[in-house]
Amino acid sequence: MNDKAAHTHAEGHAHAILRWSDDSAHDIEETTRYPLMTEAIRQILVEKGIISADAVRHLIEQMDARSDVTGGKIVARAWVDPAFKERLLANTKEAIAELGIPEVDATHLIVVENTETVHNVVVCTLCSCYPRMVLGMPPEWYKSKAYRSRVVREPRAVLKAFGTELADNVTVRVHDSNADMRYLVLPMRPLGTEGWSEDALAHIVTRDCMVGVTVPRVPAKAHAVE
């Protein structure tokens, strides 16, 4: 890795984006080309009457409404309800339906659990396959060629760039998402959250925790919310 660029997402946490100078131009080219292609295709479909402008707007509003808040609720329930966690790991879609969350999508969603000896991290080496229904839109670093290439070869180095350093006895497992299968990481519940309400727990579960590049952290002056 030749340099690190600071990236701040909506929750105000700064993370390092992995970039290599030899493919940064490629990333810029891809991120500018695809929106133009998408807009061109949208205009053609509307002009030919295949889809209406109102339908497009409705779909965009639906996508914009998705966020990692949904994923946080799933994780928090698993932390406080061991039986639910078992069902979540065995059949993710059925367990999520219990929470009144609409069916995530047609793909197979798998939850992988972090433990004291195993840490999971998710990538899509081909493009940007991602559980958008429970995490919202993927961040730019997740779609970058640098992340997609390096996290498979040097996962510990990538995690360290995000501020996550693991003990030598912890096994790192990298899960490659695809068009038919998506992954969601169930992070370990942090110490110091005993007695917290489910809502309070959900607030410390971030998108990056559920991708696996970071772990949940308890704010310095945090307290349980009854």
SERO-4910 file (N, C-alpha, C, O; in steps of 0.05 Angstrom, whole numbers):
BEGIN
 pado doro    nc1    nc2    nc3   cac1   cac2   cac3    cc1    cc2    cc3    oc1    oc2    oc3
  Met    A     17    -24      0      0      0      0     18     25      0     35     27     17
  Asn    A     13     43    -18     30     66    -21     20     90     -5     36    107      3
  Asp    A     -5     91      0    -16    113     16    -43    107     27    -56     87     19
  Lys    A    -51    122     47    -77    118     60    -92    145     58    -81    166     64
  Ala    A   -117    143     49   -133    167     47   -154    166     69   -168    145     72
  Ala    A   -158    187     84   -177    187    105   -205    189     94   -211    205     76
  His    A   -223    173    105   -251    173     95   -269    174    120   -265    159    139
  Thr    A   -288    192    120   -306    194    142   -334    188    132   -344    201    114
  His    A   -347    167    144   -375    161    136   -395    176    153   -387    192    171
  Ala    A   -420    171    149   -441    187    161   -440    187    192   -449    206    204
  Glu    A   -429    166    204   -429    164    233   -405    179    245   -402    179    269
  Gly    A   -388    191    228   -366    207    238   -341    192    245   -324    203    259
  His    A   -339    167    237   -315    151    243   -296    153    219   -303    147    197
  Ala    A   -271    161    225   -251    162    204   -238    135    200   -230    123    219
  His    A   -237    126    175   -224    101    169   -204    105    146   -206    124    131
  Ala    A   -186     87    144   -166     89    122   -177     74     98   -186     51    100
  Ile    A   -176     87     75   -183     74     50   -157     65     38   -138     80     35
  Leu    A   -156     40     30   -132     29     18   -131     35    -12   -150     30    -27
  Arg    A   -109     48    -20   -107     55    -48    -78     49    -57    -59     55    -42
  Trp    A    -75     38    -80    -49     36    -92    -47     56   -115    -66     60   -129
  Ser    A    -24     69   -117    -21     89   -138    -25     78   -166    -34     92   -184
  Asp    A    -18     52   -169    -20     41   -196    -48     35   -205    -53     30   -228
  Asp    A    -68     35   -186    -95     30   -195   -115     52   -186   -139     49   -190
  Ser    A   -104     73   -175   -122     95   -167   -136    107   -191   -159    115   -189
  Ala    A   -121    109   -213   -133    120   -237   -156    102   -247   -176    112   -257
  His    A   -152     76   -245   -173     57   -253   -198     61   -236   -220     62   -247
  Asp    A   -195     65   -210   -218     69   -192   -233     94   -200   -257     94   -201
  Ile    A   -218    116   -206   -231    141   -213   -246    138   -239   -268    148   -242
  Glu    A   -234    124   -258   -247    120   -284   -272    104   -281   -293    111   -294
  Glu    A   -272     83   -265   -295     66   -261   -318     81   -248   -341     80   -256
  Thr    A   -311     97   -227   -332    111   -212   -345    133   -227   -367    142   -221
  Thr    A   -331    144   -248   -343    165   -264   -358    153   -288   -377    165   -297
  Arg    A   -349    130   -298   -362    119   -321   -389    106   -315   -408    110   -330
  Tyr    A   -390     91   -293   -415     76   -287   -439     94   -282   -461     87   -292
  Pro    A   -437    116   -268   -460    133   -265   -470    144   -291   -494    147   -295
  Leu    A   -452    151   -309   -459    161   -336   -474    139   -351   -494    145   -364
  Met    A   -464    115   -351   -477     93   -364   -505     87   -353   -524     83   -367
  Thr    A   -507     89   -326   -532     84   -313   -553    105   -321   -576     98   -327
  Glu    A   -545    130   -321   -563    151   -329   -572    149   -358   -595    154   -364
  Ala    A   -554    141   -375   -560    138   -404   -581    115   -407   -600    118   -423
  Ile    A   -577     93   -393   -595     70   -396   -623     78   -384   -643     71   -396
  Arg    A   -623     93   -362   -648    102   -350   -664    119   -369   -688    115   -373
  Gln    A   -650    137   -382   -664    155   -401   -676    140   -425   -698    145   -434
  Ile    A   -661    120   -435   -671    104   -457   -696     88   -449   -715     87   -464
  Leu    A   -695     76   -425   -718     60   -416   -743     77   -412   -765     69   -418
  Val    A   -739    102   -401   -761    120   -397   -772    129   -424   -797    130   -428
  Glu    A   -755    136   -443   -763    146   -469   -779    125   -484   -798    131   -499
  Lys    A   -771     99   -481   -784     77   -495   -809     68   -480   -823     50   -490
  Gly    A   -815     79   -457   -838     72   -443   -836     45   -428   -856     34   -419
  Ile    A   -812     35   -426   -808      9   -412   -812     12   -382   -821     -6   -368
  Ile    A   -804     35   -372   -807     42   -344   -813     72   -342   -803     87   -358
  Ser    A   -828     79   -322   -836    107   -319   -816    122   -301   -802    110   -285
  Ala    A   -815    148   -304   -797    165   -287   -805    162   -258   -788    163   -241
  Asp    A   -832    160   -253   -841    158   -225   -831    131   -213   -824    131   -189
  Ala    A   -831    110   -229   -822     84   -219   -792     85   -212   -784     74   -192
  Val    A   -777     99   -229   -748    102   -224   -744    117   -198   -727    110   -182
  Arg    A   -759    139   -195   -756    156   -171   -763    140   -146   -750    142   -125
  His    A   -784    123   -148   -792    107   -125   -771     87   -117   -765     83    -94
  Leu    A   -759     75   -137   -737     55   -132   -713     69   -119   -701     58   -101
  Ile    A   -706     93   -129   -684    107   -117   -689    115    -88   -672    112    -71
  Glu    A   -714    123    -83   -721    130    -55   -719    106    -37   -711    108    -14
  Gln    A   -728     82    -48   -726     58    -32   -697     51    -25   -690     44     -3
  Met    A   -679     54    -45   -651     48    -41   -638     67    -21   -623     59     -4
  Asp    A   -645     93    -24   -634    113     -6   -643    109     23   -629    117     42
  Ala    A   -666     97     27   -677     92     54   -663     69     69   -665     67     93
  Arg    A   -649     52     54   -635     30     67   -611     40     82   -597     59     73
  Ser    A   -605     28    105   -581     36    120   -573     13    138   -586     -7    140
  Asp    A   -550     17    151   -539     -3    169   -555     -4    196   -549    -20    213
  Val    A   -574     14    199   -592     13    223   -606    -15    224   -608    -26    246
  Thr    A   -614    -24    201   -627    -51    200   -608    -73    209   -616    -90    225
  Gly    A   -584    -72    198   -565    -92    207   -558    -91    236   -555   -111    249
  Gly    A   -557    -66    247   -551    -63    275   -573    -75    293   -567    -86    314
  Lys    A   -598    -73    284   -620    -85    299   -617   -115    300   -623   -128    320
  Ile    A   -609   -127    277   -606   -156    275   -584   -165    294   -588   -185    309
  Val    A   -561   -151    294   -539   -159    311   -546   -156    341   -541   -174    357
  Ala    A   -559   -134    348   -566   -129    376   -585   -151    386   -582   -161    408
  Arg    A   -604   -160    369   -622   -181    378   -607   -207    382   -612   -222    401
  Ala    A   -588   -212    365   -571   -237    368   -555   -236    393   -550   -257    406
  Trp    A   -546   -212    401   -530   -210    425   -547   -215    451   -536   -226    470
  Val    A   -572   -208    451   -588   -210    475   -605   -236    475   -617   -243    496
  Asp    A   -607   -249    452   -625   -272    450   -610   -296    437   -609   -298    413
  Pro    A   -598   -313    454   -582   -335    443   -597   -354    424   -586   -364    404
  Ala    A   -623   -358    430   -639   -375    412   -642   -362    385   -641   -376    364
  Phe    A   -647   -336    385   -649   -322    359   -623   -324    344   -623   -328    320
  Lys    A   -600   -321    358   -574   -323    345   -571   -350    331   -560   -351    309
  Glu    A   -579   -371    344   -577   -398    332   -593   -399    307   -584   -410    286
  Arg    A   -617   -388    307   -634   -389    283   -622   -371    262   -624   -377    238
  Leu    A   -610   -349    270   -598   -330    250   -575   -343    235   -572   -340    211
  Leu    A   -559   -358    250   -536   -371    237   -545   -395    220   -531   -402    201
  Ala    A   -567   -408    228   -577   -431    213   -592   -424    188   -589   -436    167
  Asn    A   -609   -403    190   -626   -395    168   -631   -365    171   -650   -356    183
  Thr    A   -613   -349    159   -613   -320    163   -640   -308    155   -651   -292    170
  Lys    A   -650   -314    132   -675   -301    122   -698   -307    140   -714   -289    145
  Glu    A   -701   -331    149   -724   -337    166   -722   -322    193   -742   -312    203
  Ala    A   -697   -321    203   -694   -307    229   -699   -277    226   -712   -265    243
  Ile    A   -690   -265    204   -694   -237    200   -724   -231    197   -733   -210    206
  Ala    A   -738   -249    185   -767   -245    181   -781   -243    208   -802   -230    210
  Glu    A   -770   -256    229   -782   -254    255   -782   -226    266   -799   -219    283
  Leu    A   -763   -209    257   -761   -182    266   -778   -163    250   -778   -138    255
  Gly    A   -794   -174    231   -811   -157    215   -796   -143    193   -806   -124    181
  Ile    A   -772   -152    188   -756   -140    166   -763   -154    140   -763   -179    139
  Pro    A   -770   -139    119   -778   -151     94   -756   -169     83   -733   -166     89
  Glu    A   -764   -188     67   -744   -207     55   -722   -190     42   -728   -172     26
  Val    A   -697   -196     49   -675   -180     41   -672   -177     10   -670   -155      0
  Asp    A   -673   -199     -4   -673   -199    -33   -672   -229    -42   -675   -247    -25
  Ala    A   -668   -233    -67   -669   -260    -78   -644   -275    -72   -643   -300    -77
  Thr    A   -623   -262    -63   -597   -276    -59   -597   -290    -32   -615   -286    -15
  His    A   -578   -308    -29   -575   -323     -5   -558   -307     15   -534   -303      9
  Leu    A   -569   -299     37   -554   -284     57   -545   -302     80   -560   -318     91
  Ile    A   -519   -300     86   -507   -317    106   -494   -300    127   -479   -281    121
  Val    A   -500   -305    153   -487   -291    175   -464   -308    185   -468   -332    191
  Val    A   -441   -296    188   -417   -310    199   -410   -296    225   -410   -272    227
  Glu    A   -404   -312    245   -400   -302    272   -371   -299    280   -355   -318    276
  Asn    A   -364   -276    290   -337   -272    301   -336   -284    329   -355   -283    344
  Thr    A   -313   -297    336   -310   -308    362   -282   -300    373   -268   -284    360
  Glu    A   -274   -310    396   -248   -303    407   -225   -314    390   -203   -305    392
  Thr    A   -231   -334    373   -210   -346    357   -214   -343    327   -196   -351    312
  Val    A   -236   -332    318   -242   -328    290   -253   -300    285   -271   -291    298
  His    A   -241   -287    265   -251   -261    256   -257   -262    227   -241   -271    211
  Asn    A   -282   -254    219   -291   -255    192   -290   -227    179   -296   -207    192
  Val    A   -284   -227    153   -285   -202    138   -296   -208    110   -292   -229     99
  Val    A   -312   -189     99   -326   -194     75   -315   -177     52   -307   -154     56
  Val    A   -316   -188     28   -307   -174      4   -323   -184    -19   -335   -206    -18
  Cys    A   -322   -170    -41   -332   -180    -67   -309   -176    -86   -304   -153    -95
  Thr    A   -295   -196    -93   -270   -193   -110   -277   -186   -138   -260   -175   -152
  Leu    A   -301   -191   -148   -308   -185   -175   -319   -157   -179   -312   -144   -199
  Cys    A   -335   -148   -160   -347   -121   -164   -354   -109   -137   -336   -101   -123
  Ser    A   -380   -108   -130   -388    -96   -105   -413   -109    -93   -430    -96    -82
  Cys    A   -415   -136    -96   -438   -150    -84   -438   -146    -54   -418   -148    -41
  Tyr    A   -462   -139    -43   -463   -128    -16   -492   -131     -6   -511   -128    -22
  Pro    A   -497   -137     19   -524   -140     29   -538   -112     34   -541   -103     56
  Arg    A   -545    -99     12   -555    -72     13   -581    -69     29   -585    -48     41
  Met    A   -597    -89     29   -622    -87     44   -618    -84     74   -636    -72     88
  Val    A   -596    -93     84   -591    -91    113   -568    -72    120   -565    -66    144
  Leu    A   -553    -64    100   -530    -46    106   -531    -20     90   -515     -2     95
  Gly    A   -550    -17     71   -550      6     55   -530      4     31   -522    -19     24
  Met    A   -523     26     20   -505     26     -3   -476     20      6   -468     30     27
  Pro    A   -461      6    -10   -433      0     -2   -416     25     -3   -420     42    -21
  Pro    A   -396     27     15   -378     50     14   -359     49     -9   -355     27    -21
  Glu    A   -347     71    -17   -329     71    -40   -305     53    -36   -297     40    -55
  Trp    A   -295     52    -11   -271     35     -7   -278      5    -12   -260    -10    -21
  Tyr    A   -302     -3     -6   -310    -31    -10   -310    -38    -40   -304    -61    -47
  Lys    A   -316    -19    -57   -317    -23    -85   -290    -20    -99   -287    -27   -122
  Ser    A   -271     -8    -85   -245     -2    -98   -230    -28   -104   -231    -48    -91
  Lys    A   -215    -26   -126   -198    -49   -134   -177    -55   -113   -170    -78   -109
  Ala    A   -167    -34   -100   -146    -39    -79   -157    -56    -57   -143    -76    -49
  Tyr    A   -180    -50    -46   -191    -66    -24   -197    -95    -34   -190   -114    -21
  Arg    A   -210    -97    -57   -218   -123    -68   -194   -141    -73   -196   -165    -70
  Ser    A   -172   -129    -81   -148   -144    -87   -133   -152    -62   -124   -175    -59
  Arg    A   -130   -133    -44   -111   -137    -22   -122   -152      2   -108   -167     15
  Val    A   -148   -149      7   -159   -161     31   -158   -192     29   -158   -206     50
  Val    A   -158   -202      5   -156   -232      2   -127   -241      7   -123   -263     19
  Arg    A   -108   -225     -1    -80   -233      2    -68   -226     29    -52   -241     40
  Glu    A    -75   -202     39    -63   -192     64    -85   -182     82    -86   -158     88
  Pro    A   -103   -199     91   -125   -189    107   -117   -175    133   -130   -156    141
  Arg    A    -96   -185    146    -88   -172    171    -77   -144    166    -82   -126    183
  Ala    A    -63   -140    145    -53   -113    138    -76    -94    132    -75    -71    140
  Val    A    -96   -104    118   -120    -88    112   -135    -80    138   -142    -57    142
  Leu    A   -139   -100    155   -153    -95    180   -137    -75    197   -149    -57    210
  Lys    A   -111    -77    197    -95    -59    213    -98    -30    203    -98    -11    218
  Ala    A   -101    -27    176   -105     -1    165   -131     12    174   -134     36    174
  Phe    A   -150     -5    181   -176      5    192   -175      7    222   -196     13    234
  Gly    A   -152      2    234   -150      4    263   -156    -21    278   -160    -20    302
  Thr    A   -158    -43    264   -165    -69    276   -141    -87    277   -133    -98    256
  Glu    A   -130    -91    300   -107   -109    303   -115   -133    319   -126   -131    341
  Leu    A   -110   -156    308   -118   -181    320    -94   -197    332    -72   -194    322
  Ala    A   -100   -212    353    -79   -229    364    -70   -250    344    -86   -258    327
  Asp    A    -46   -260    347    -35   -280    329    -51   -306    328    -52   -320    308
  Asn    A    -65   -312    351    -80   -337    352   -108   -335    341   -123   -354    341
  Val    A   -115   -311    330   -141   -308    317   -139   -314    287   -123   -302    273
  Thr    A   -156   -332    278   -157   -339    250   -174   -318    235   -196   -312    244
  Val    A   -164   -308    212   -179   -289    196   -191   -304    172   -176   -316    157
  Arg    A   -217   -303    169   -230   -316    147   -242   -294    128   -257   -277    137
  Val    A   -236   -295    103   -245   -276     83   -267   -290     67   -263   -311     55
  His    A   -291   -277     66   -314   -288     52   -319   -271     27   -323   -247     28
  Asp    A   -320   -285      4   -323   -271    -22   -352   -272    -30   -363   -293    -38
  Ser    A   -365   -249    -30   -393   -247    -38   -395   -249    -68   -375   -245    -83
  Asn    A   -419   -257    -78   -423   -258   -107   -452   -251   -113   -468   -244    -95
  Ala    A   -460   -254   -137   -487   -247   -145   -509   -264   -132   -532   -255   -129
  Asp    A   -502   -288   -123   -522   -306   -111   -519   -308    -81   -537   -318    -67
  Met    A   -497   -298    -69   -492   -302    -41   -479   -277    -28   -459   -267    -39
  Arg    A   -491   -268     -6   -480   -245      8   -475   -253     37   -487   -271     47
  Tyr    A   -456   -238     49   -449   -244     77   -453   -220     95   -451   -197     87
  Leu    A   -459   -226    120   -462   -206    141   -447   -216    166   -451   -239    175
  Val    A   -428   -200    176   -413   -209    199   -428   -203    225   -438   -181    229
  Leu    A   -429   -222    243   -440   -219    269   -417   -215    288   -403   -234    296
  Pro    A   -411   -189    295   -387   -184    312   -392   -193    341   -415   -198    349
  Met    A   -370   -195    356   -372   -202    384   -383   -179    400   -376   -156    394
  Arg    A   -400   -184    419   -410   -163    437   -387   -153    454   -373   -169    467
  Pro    A   -382   -127    454   -359   -117    470   -364   -118    500   -387   -117    509
  Leu    A   -342   -120    515   -344   -120    544   -353    -92    553   -348    -72    540
  Gly    A   -367    -92    576   -376    -66    586   -404    -59    577   -414    -37    583
  Thr    A   -417    -78    563   -445    -72    554   -466    -89    569   -489    -91    560
  Glu    A   -457   -101    591   -476   -117    606   -499   -100    617   -494    -78    627
  Gly    A   -523   -109    614   -546    -94    623   -556    -73    604   -576    -59    609
  Trp    A   -543    -70    581   -552    -50    561   -578    -60    548   -583    -84    545
  Ser    A   -594    -41    540   -618    -47    525   -611    -55    497   -589    -49    487
  Glu    A   -630    -68    484   -626    -76    456   -621    -51    438   -604    -52    420
  Asp    A   -636    -30    443   -632     -5    427   -605      7    431   -592     16    412
  Ala    A   -595      7    456   -569     18    461   -547      1    447   -528     13    437
  Leu    A   -550    -25    448   -531    -42    434   -531    -37    404   -510    -36    391
  Ala    A   -554    -34    393   -556    -29    364   -541     -4    355   -531     -3    333
  His    A   -540     16    372   -527     41    365   -497     39    363   -484     56    351
  Ile    A   -484     18    375   -455     15    373   -447     -4    351   -423     -9    347
  Val    A   -467    -15    336   -461    -33    314   -460    -16    288   -480     -6    279
  Thr    A   -436    -14    277   -433      2    253   -432    -16    228   -429    -40    229
  Arg    A   -435     -3    205   -433    -16    179   -406    -31    177   -406    -55    169
  Asp    A   -384    -18    185   -358    -30    182   -354    -55    200   -340    -73    193
  Cys    A   -368    -55    223   -367    -79    240   -380   -102    226   -371   -125    229
  Met    A   -401    -97    211   -416   -118    198   -404   -127    172   -411   -147    160
  Val    A   -385   -111    162   -368   -119    139   -344   -135    150   -333   -152    137
  Gly    A   -336   -127    175   -314   -142    188   -288   -127    189   -268   -138    198
  Val    A   -287   -102    179   -261    -88    179   -256    -74    206   -234    -67    212
  Thr    A   -277    -71    222   -274    -60    249   -290    -77    269   -303    -97    261
  Val    A   -288    -70    294   -304    -84    315   -319    -63    331   -311    -40    332
  Pro    A   -341    -71    344   -357    -52    359   -340    -41    383   -325    -55    396
  Arg    A   -343    -15    388   -328     -3    410   -348     13    428   -367     24    418
  Val    A   -343     12    453   -359     26    473   -349     54    476   -325     57    484
  Pro    A   -365     75    471   -356    102    476   -346    106    504   -356     93    523
  Ala    A   -327    124    507   -314    128    534   -334    134    556   -331    124    578
  Lys    A   -355    150    550   -374    157    570   -402    144    566   -422    155    573
  Ala    A   -401    121    553   -426    108    546   -439     97    572   -426     91    592
  His    A   -466     95    571   -481     84    593   -505     69    582   -513     74    559
  Ala    A   -515     51    597   -537     34    587   -562     52    584   -567     70    600
  Val    A   -577     46    563   -603     59    559   -625     40    566   -628     19    554
  Glu    A   -640     47    586   -661     29    595   -685     30    577   -705     17    582
***
